[in-house]
Amino acid sequence: MIDFYTSSSPNGLKVQIMLEETGLEYELHRVNLSEGDQKTPEYLKINPNGKIPAIVDRDGLGGDEVAIFESGAILLYLAEKSGEFLPVDANGRWQVISWLMFQMAGIGPSLAQAGYFLNRAPEPVPHAVERYVSETERLFGVVDRRLSEAEFIAGYYSIADIASFPWLRIHQRFGLDIADYPNVGRWLEAISVRPAVERSLAVP
Ligand SMILES: N[C@@H](CCC(=O)N[C@@H](CS)C(=O)NCC(=O)O)C(=O)O
C-alpha cells in the first residue's frame, strides 16, 4: 500500500496519473497547503523540502517502508515498482530520463514562475513576466518540435509524458495560444482521453 500526499497542483497530478495508470494500490492524503500542513514536523519527516507530492510505500522496493519526495523521483520509483512507463533497454530508458529531467529542471520551474508573475505577484514586475513567459514559449516550442517527429515525448507513452502533461495542459494560464503549438495540442488531446488520466482529473 502506498500513502500518497498531495494537493490540487500539476506536480501532484503527475503522481496521481502514474498511480492510476499502474493500478498500484494507494491511499490519498490531502495536504492543505494554505494551512501549512506541508511544514509540520510530521510531514517534514516524509518530505524534508516541505512540499507536495510525496509518497510512503509501506512495502518499499528494498523490503522496508520508504518515503520518496520530488515528483520526478516518485515517477521513477513507481516505474521501477510497476515495471511500466520506463523502458528496460538502456537507450530507451535514457531517452525517457532525459525528457523527465527536462521537465523537472526546465518546464516545471519556468512555468511555475511564469504563472506566479502573471497571476499572483502582489505587484506587476514586467521584466520577470517577459523573462518567464518568453522561456515558457521557448519550452513549448522545444516540445512541439519533438512531437512533430514522435507520437509521444520519448517515442511512446512514458513517465516523460506523465510528468509534462499536467504543466502543458494549463497553457492558457501563461497566455499561450495552443494553436501555435499544434503538435502539443494533438498530444494533449491524446493523453487527456486515457481512462487513467480522466479518472485523475476527476479527483476534486
Ligand atoms: N520540484 C518539486 C516541486 C514541488 C512543489 O513545488 N510543490 C508545491 C505545489 S505544486 C508545494 O507544495 N508548494 C507549497 C509550499 O511551497 O509551501 C516536485 O516536483 O515535487
The ligand as a Tripos MOL2 file, in Angstrom:
@<TRIPOS>MOLECULE
LIG
   20    19     1     0     0
SMALL
NO_CHARGES

@<TRIPOS>ATOM
      1 N1         10.2390   20.0320   -7.5230 N.3       1 LIG1
      2 C1          9.1230   19.6800   -6.6640 C.3       1 LIG1
      3 C2          8.1660   20.8610   -6.6110 C.3       1 LIG1
      4 C3          7.0510   20.6140   -5.6340 C.3       1 LIG1
      5 C4          6.2350   21.8690   -5.4350 C.2       1 LIG1
      6 O1          6.6190   22.9970   -5.8300 O.2       1 LIG1
      7 N2          5.0790   21.7100   -4.7640 N.am      1 LIG1
      8 C5          4.2270   22.8440   -4.4910 C.3       1 LIG1
      9 C6          2.8370   22.6110   -5.0900 C.3       1 LIG1
     10 S1          2.9630   22.4160   -6.8480 S.3       1 LIG1
     11 C7          4.0620   22.9950   -2.9940 C.2       1 LIG1
     12 O2          3.9920   22.0210   -2.2680 O.2       1 LIG1
     13 N3          4.0010   24.2650   -2.5230 N.am      1 LIG1
     14 C8          3.7790   24.5410   -1.1460 C.3       1 LIG1
     15 C9          4.9320   25.2670   -0.4970 C.2       1 LIG1
     16 O3          5.9140   25.5680   -1.1720 O.co2     1 LIG1
     17 O4          4.8380   25.5270    0.7060 O.co2     1 LIG1
     18 C10         8.4280   18.4280   -7.2250 C.2       1 LIG1
     19 O5          8.3810   18.2990   -8.4560 O.co2     1 LIG1
     20 O6          7.9520   17.5890   -6.4390 O.co2     1 LIG1
@<TRIPOS>BOND
     1     1     2 1
     2     2     3 1
     3     2    18 1
     4     3     4 1
     5     4     5 1
     6     5     6 2
     7     5     7 1
     8     7     8 1
     9     8     9 1
    10     8    11 1
    11     9    10 1
    12    11    12 2
    13    11    13 1
    14    13    14 1
    15    14    15 1
    16    15    16 2
    17    15    17 1
    18    18    19 2
    19    18    20 1
@<TRIPOS>SUBSTRUCTURE
     1 LIG1         1 GROUP 0 **** ****
